[in-house]
Structures are given as C-alpha cells and as structure tokens.
Amino acid sequence: MKIRILLKTLMKYSLIGFVLQCIFFTFLLAEKTDAQAYKNVKEVSISVSLKDASLVEVFDFIELKTDFIFNFDNTYVLNSNAKIN
C-alpha cells in the first residue's frame, strides 16, 4: 500500500517536473535571432585570383572576404593533392 502511494506521488511530481522543463525550454528557444540579416550564397560575389592554391587556402581566402565559414574533415581536404588554378 505504501509503495502504491509512493509511486503515485513520484509520478505526479515527475509529470509536473517534465511539464515545467518543457515550458522553460520553449522560453530558451524563443530568443530573437537575426537569421535574415545574413546574405544568401547567391547574393555574394567575390573575385578570387589564386595560383596553385590548395583547397584549404581557397577556403581561408573566401572566409576572409565574406561572412561564410567552411567546415570540413581535415583528413579528406588536407590529403587531397588538388590544386586550384
């Protein structure tokens, strides 16, 4: 009998805690953002003139000139012998 009452109480407070966590989590996600402030890829144009540059150097150059950030796996990019003309 005591176990049944204990389980009911535990379930009741667990449900209340879960509901409160959901409410507070939505408050965290409801932050004002500036997603539309950034330009689209199609709206940005730059001039790149690099000779025999590696792919990493090209990415670094584009990151310096624009607000874009490139994420890549170093094992694939650094091991490639591709040169950009």
Secondary structure, DSSP 8 states (H G I E B T S, - for coil): -HHHHHHHHHHHHHHHHHHHHHHHHHHHH-----GGGS--GGG-------SSB-HHHHHHHHHHHSS------HHHHHT----B-
